[in-house]
């Protein structure tokens, strides 16, 4: 039996008069590795951000671990503490060292003391193969290393769901591999992940589900094999444009 | 800061040679300026002393007055700096608040105190308010300075707060931090670091502006120098000493500021 981690029901969001999400509904089960594909401006990032309420949807319901997510301080805090978010631009706190960046949520949300939190943070950094960089500041790390710190920061809270917002888009091509390897490892460990990415190969190899979006709507929600063999005009067009780019 | 190669070995790294060359140029230019400048000052001084009999001895005898003035200026600056920083934090919080009324209050405060001459503020508070409530000279001076500089410091802090990358604030929110936690552990530490250089400049201004309190007969450096000048009839000497003391104080402060900035720099 599969249990549901996340249920999005009829989510709509518009900024001013532009409608970014139209009646988006989908479900994520424990252990799913869901990749969201689509062109720029299709609403992928907005969708990801509504999940942990960084963006408040105009209508629709979000259920996370069977709790309805509403605009309430306590509920949002507890939901966010169980959802790890990895940003495109890493967004590490620049005046904190790598280890303190990872320890910060433990201290501030789980009320741990710094000593305990750093111990746990160190383990998380070892998991992303940054054991030797714990005391470095973000500006002393490469993009790939910064992103791995970002992943460690998300992991340290032992989240039920990990969200990746184009985690490799801001990286040098040569640094994409190290981040992708960490993500692949996480998927093998059975973590539940939603990944917005342009890395088609990750979708092909690692995902067990693909959602394809266009103009704020989900066009296709299927497994990778049938996605890449789809006859749909939109998907074919998208895949062609991506393969041309590569 | 000079990077002389003290090891004695021949340094063949071209970048280090370049650095040495840059340092050499710095040293040369500075010694040149010092020599020329002291020459100019000496010429001016000696040509002036033909018509004006400089009398340093008599001013030196009044050094106690200068010390008293220095103490008052120091105390005044320190206490008003404390209040000004407090005012600055409050103003910056008001100005960056999401609540419109708070924003407007902050804006009005800054508008008023930045558009009012400090001298007028001092007169208003001491003679104006002083005719209604009894206000001690010292506290009138402190609050005038604190209100005035608080407006500028508030703007410095506001700029610092707004310079913190939005993504880091968002990261804090995504972790589940409450907004006050985001402010305290992400925004403030960085805003403070960003604010240090302009803040040091503002503290220098505070020291200089404090000379205006001499109008309410608060015995600060400027007033004491004037006293020495009138009592000894050696005004130029007294004011030259005064200028030297202010310059020394602000220079020391700038030096400390640069050190602090370097120590707290986000690498």
Interface residues (C-beta under 8 A of the other chain):
Chain A: X52 X54 X73 X76 X77 X78 X79 X80 X81 X83 X85 X87 X89 X90 X91 X92 X93 X94 X95 X104 X105 X108 X109 X137 X139 X140 X153 X157
Chain B: X165 X167 X168 X170 X171 X172 X173 X174 X175 X176 X177 X178 X181 X185 X186 X189 X190 X193 X266 X267
